[in-house]
Amino acid sequence: MSSSCPVLKLLLFIGLLVLQAIATCKATLIADNNDRQVKEQAGLGWAVTYDPAKLTVHMGTVQNVTIHIANINDADLIDVQSVQLRSERDHVATVENGTIVLLKPPVPTVPWFSGSLNIVGNFLGRTDFFVEVVHKNGTTERVSTDTLPVTVIRQERVIDHVFTGSVILLISILYINFGAALDLGALKQILRRPVGPVIGFLCQFVFMPLFSYGLGHLLFPDSYELQLGLFFTGVSPAGGASNIWTVALGGNLTLSIAMTTISTLAAFGMMPLWIFTLGRTIFERAKLGIPYSRIAYTAIGLVVPISAGLVIQRCCPRFARLLVRILKPMAALLILFIVIFAIVTNLYLFELFSWQIIVAGLGLPWVGYCVGFLASHLLRLPLADSLAISIETGIQNTGIAIFLLRFALEQPAADLTTVIPVSTAIMTPLPLLLLLIGLRIHERSKRRAEASLIPKNNSEPVTPPIAE
């Protein structure tokens, strides 16, 4: 009974997480429905039309839109002080001099207002423009549910295409190497006693997706793009650098490699599963279509290089052994290159950096470390195994997250969501580096203490006793 108690605690913990996620989803959907009903009931009922019906503006540019307002009664204007065009998100786009002057038409078929206004694209994102009435008592009222959807994107650059091609090439090379290094025999041996891999799988693909979803909802309630970025990072498999940190900190390398293998293979099914289920609620709130085909093609596309690596392992074992030797440093360097290239090509994203994004970048991996270690400790695994599971849980493959976000989403969501995996990649190694420095200092002080206990040799000659 005592041996099963930790297992029951872990299952109870995971069950509570699942229930919390279900409750969060339900509360979010209810809130969205209430907001939608309020918006449908609001408005004076004036007929507002826009030409064009939706607008795409490049960041830092100005575009013109024509507005027509009709179906206004004289009684509606008794308490009206002014009428203006407003943006729901001013940091995305604004209007130059949005004041609207209403003039009673000579015939009812002519609109009360028909004119052009300039829309300024400030920063990446989506927003809705609407006509707002300011009453004489200072209160405001939205005219109708008719809005002008505006999307602000950035102009394509040559370096963007270079970055996209580099990501495809480097991820393909990484997965070819992974396929060449895949030891199916060792994997079968570990799966015969799968306590460690099962804990790692549950932490990686049950806790981390739920935690990233909840954390994104908490930190970014009004920014669905950032919620998507954090969620995609949370459902990603373990990172290649996890094996290197496991060795550096004295963890179980064999278990770490096995968990990385299982995590990478399971990601082909678990990532689409989470994105198409729990992630769907974020897509719906963001008014984005779920890119089923793009995500499926991306997942299938990653199978090809792994299959190529397995073929190399079978047909060219000498070349496969060479790839195995360079896999670990190459995995770390490729992920580092992708993250640095993403930073260099998207420096404007640092304008989005706020305390919420820093907390998200810190919270996702750091909580993952703690939960992985706690779950292993509850099941009384050795310290080396607990370290490996902790590191595997906390380190996400941010390169895969960036890869998916760039290819699965349209602009500007593809650009906006990238800031979260970049922030996570920057913050992930900090606690591990501090732990490594602490261990090295502890080992050095321990060696010094042991050396001080060793008696020093007496350099003075010993006088032999005088025989009597």
N, C-alpha and C positions, 0 to 999 in steps of 0.2 A: 504493500500500500504506500509505503514511504517513497519507493522509487517512482510510482506513478503520479505522486502529488505534484511534482514540478511540471509534468506533461499537462496535467489538468489545469494548472495555473496558466501555462502558455496558451492552451486552447481557449480558456476563458478570456484571456487578454485579447486574443485575436477576434473572438466573438464579439466582445465589447466594441472593438474598432469597427467591425463590419456594421454593427447596429448604429454606431455613431455616424458612419458614412451614409447609411440609409436615411437616418433622421435629418442629416444635413441636406441631402438631395431633396427630400420631401419638403423641408422648410423653404429651400431655395425656389422650388417650383411653385409653391403656394404664394410666396412673395412676388414672383414674376407674374403670376396670374392676377394678383391683386393690383399690381402696378399697371398691368395692361388694361384692366377694367376701369381704373381711375382715369387713364389716358383717353379711353373710349368715351367716358362720360364728360370729360373736360371740353371746353371750347365754346365759343359763341355761335358756331355753326356757319360762319362766313365761308364762302367758297374760295379757297386759295389754290392757285395752280402755279407751277414753276416750269420754266423753259430754259434749259433742258430739265427733265424730271429728276435726274440725278447727275452729279457732277464729280469729276475726278480732276484734282489739282495737284501739280507738282509742288513739292516743298519749296517755299520761298518765292512763289509766283502768284499772280492774280488772274482770276477768270471772272467773266461777266455772266450774270444770270438775270433772266427777265421774270418778273412776278406780276400776277394778275389777281386782284381781289374783287369779288362780286358778292351779291346777295346780302347787302348790308341794309338794315332798316335805320330810319332816322332816330328811332328811340334808342338804338344801340350806342349812338354817339353822344348822348346827353351827359354821361358820366365819364367820357373818355378824355384823358389829357394828352396822350400821344400813342402812336402805333410804331412798332419797330421790329426789325428782323433780328433774331437772336440765334446764337449757337449754343447747343447743349454742352460742348466742350471747347472753350475758348482757346485752350493751348493747342488744339488741333487746327482749327480754322476760325476766322472772324470775318466780319463784314465791315467794309469801309463806309462810315456814315450810314448806319442802318435805319435811320428815321424814315418813316413812310408817311407822306402827306395824302390824306384822303380828300377827294373832291367829288361832290355829288354829280353823277353823270346826267346829261340832258335827257337821255332815254334809258329805260331800265335795262336794255340789252347791253349797254356799255359798262365795263367794269369801273368801280370807284377808283381803283388804282391800277395802273399799268406802266411799269417802269423797270429800269435796269439797276442792279446793284453789283458791286465788286466783292468777290469772295477771295480772301487772302489765305493761302495755305501756310500755316505756321510750322507744324510738325507732323510726323507720321501718325496716321490713325484714321478713325472714322467718327463722324459726328452728324447730327441732324440739325438743320436750321428750321426755325418755326417763327410764325408771326405772333407777337405778344402785344397785348393792350395794357397800357398803364392808366389806371383810373385816377381820378382827381384826389382820392384819399390816400394815394401812394401804393395801393395794392396792384398786383399784376395778374393777368389772366391770359392763358393760352387760347388763341383764336379757334383752332380746329386741330384735328388729328392729321391734317395734311402737312407733311414735312418734306424738306429737301435733303436727301442723303448726300453727304459730301465725303469723299475719300481723298486723303492726302498721301501721296506716294513720293518717292524720290526718283530722279532720272537715272536710268541704267548707265553704268560706267563700264569701261573695259575691265577694270580690276574686279568688278563683280563677277563677270564671266570667268575670269582667271580663278577666282576663289571657288566658284561652283565646280569648275573642272578639277581643281586641286582636291576638293573634298571627295569627289567621286573616285579619283585615282588613288588617293591615300587610304580611304576606307576599303577599297577593293584589295589593295596590297596587304593591308592589315588582316583581312579575312582570308586571303590566300595563305598567308603565313599561319593563321590560326588553324586552318584545315590541315596544313602540313604537319603541325605540331600536335594534332588531336590524337591522344593515345586511348583508343577504344578499350583496350585490355585493362589498363589501369582504371578507367572509368567504370567498367563492370565490377572490378574488385571493390571500389569504394561504394558502389550502389548496393552491395550485399549487406553493408552496415551503414545505412544512409542517414544516421542521426544528424551529423553535421550538415550535409547538403540539404536535408529537409528543413532544418532550422534556417539555413541561409536562404532557401527558396521562399519560405514563408515571410521572412523579413524583407526580402528583396521585392517580391511580387505580390505581397498582400499588404504589409505594413507601409512600405514606401509609397505606393500609389495612393493609398488612403490618406496618409499623412500629407503628401504633396497637394492633394486635392483640398483637404481641410485648411492647410496653411495658406494656399493661394486664395481661397475664399475669404480667409480672415484678413490677410494683408492687402489684397487687391480687390475689394468688393466691387469697384466700378471699372476695373481694367481687365477685361476678359482676355485680352491678348497676353498679358503677363500671367494670368491664371493658366492659360494653355502652355506657356513656356515652362512654368514650374511643374505642371502635370506631366508634360512630355519628358522632362528631366527625371521625374520621380518614377516613371514606368520604364526607364531605360535599364539595360542590364549593367552588371558590374563593369568597372573600367579596367583596362589593361594594366594601369599603374598599381592596381591592388596587389598583384603578385610581388612587385618590387618592394612596396611598403611592408608586406608581410615578412619578407626576408629580412629587411632592415630592422624590424621590431621584434624579431625572434618568434614569429608565428609559425604555424604548420603550413609549409609551402605546398605539400602534396594536396592537402585539403583545399587550399586557396586555388590551386590550378583546377581541381575538380569542380569547385563551385563556379569559377569563371566559365568553365566549359558548359556546365549545366545551365548557368544563367544566360549565356550567349545563345545556346540552342533553344531554350525555353522562350527567349524574347521574341522569336518568330511567331509564336502563338499568343503570348501573354500581352505584348504591347498592343497589337490590334484589338485584343479582347477588352482591355481597359479603355482604349481610346474610343471604341465603338459603343461602349456601355456607359461608364461613369463620365468619360470625356465628352459624350454627346450632350450632356447638360450644359457644359461650358460653350460648346459650339452653338447651341440653340440660343443661349443668352447673348452671345456675341453676334447673333444673326449671321453666322457663317455656315455654309454648307459643309457637311462632313466629307472630306476628300477620300471616300472609300477606295476608289481606284488608285489614287496616288499612293496611299499608304500600303495597299496590297502590292502594287508594283515595286515599291521600295523594299518591302519585306522579301518579296521573291527575288529581287535583284541582289540581295545580300546572300541568298542561298548559292548563287552561281560561283562567287569567288571561294566560298567554303568548299564546294564540290570540287573546284579546280585544285585546291590544296590537298584534298583527300586523294585525288588522282595522282598528283605529284608524289605524295607519300607512298603510294602503291607502286608506281611505275619508275620513279627516280628517287630511291631511298637516300642516296648520297646527297642529292640536292635538297631533299626534304630535311636532312639533318643540319645542313647549312642554314636553312630557313629557321629551324628550331633555335639554333644558337643566337640568331639575331632578333628573334621574336620579341623578347622582353624589352631590350632597349629601343627597338623600333616602335613597339606599341606606345611606350611613353613619349617618344619623340614625335610620333605622328599626331597623337592627341594634343600634345603641347603645341605643335605647329598649327593645327586646325584652330585651336583656341586663340593663339596669338594672331593668326591671319584674320580670324573673325573680329578681333579687337581693332586691328589696323584698318581693315576695310570698312568698319562700322563705328568709327570713333564718335560719330554723332549720337550713338546710343548712350554714351556716358552722360548725356543731358538727362536721361531718364533715371540715372542712379539716384536713389533716395535711401533713407534708412530702411524702408520696407524691402527694397531689393537687396540691400546688404544683409538684412535679417533673413531673407529667404535663402540667399546664398550660403549663409552660415548655418541656418537651422536645418536644412534638408540633410546635408552630410553629417553634421555633428549629432543630431538626434538619431540618425541611422547608426552611427558608431555605438552610441549608448544602448539602443534597443538590441542590436545584434549581440553586444557583450552581455547584456542583462539576460536575454533569452538563453544564451549558452550557459551562463552561470546558473540559471534556474535548473537546467538539465544536468548540471554538475560535470560539464565537459572540462578537459584539461585547459590550462591557461593558454597554451599555444593554439589550441583549436578555437578558443573564445576570441583570441586576437584575430585569427584569420577570418572568422565569421563576422566580427565587428567591422573589420576593414572592408570586406566584400560587400557588406550591407551599406556602408556609408559612402563608398566611392562609386559614383555613377559614371557611366560612359557618356560624358558630355559631348563627345564627338558624334556619337550616334544621335543624340538629341538634336544637335545643330543640323545634322544631315537630314533628319526627318522633318524638322520644322522648315528648313529651306526648300524642300522639295514637295512637301505635302500641302503647304498653305500658299494662298495668293498674297500678293502685296496689298497693303503694308503689313499684314499680320506676320508674314515670314520674317520681316526685319524686326518688328517690335518684340516678337517672342524670343529672339536670339539673346537678348540681354540677360535672361535668367540663367541659361546654361553657362554663359560666360562668367557671370557672377559666381555661380556654384563652383566652376572650375578654379577660380581664383581663391575661393575660401576653403575648398576641400582639404588641401594639404596642410593648412596652418596648425590644427591640433596635432596631427601626426608628426610634423616637424618639431613642435614643442616637446612632444613626448619623446622623440628620438634624442633631442638635445638633453632632456632630463635624464634619460637612461644612460647616455654617455657620461654625463657629469657624475651620476651615481656610481657607475662602474669605475671611473677614475678615482673617485674618493674612496671606494671600497678597496681598490688595489693599494692606495697609499696607506690606508689603515692597516691592511694586512702586512705591508712592508715595515711599518713602524713596530709591529709586534715581533719581528724577527730580530734576535740579539745580534748586535754588531760584534765583529771579531776584535779581540783585545790586541792591540798592536804592541803593547809592552812585553818584553821577554819575560818568561816565567823563570824565577830563580829556583834551581833544584834544591831540595832539602839537604842539609848538612848531616852527614852520617856521624853519629857519636861513637 
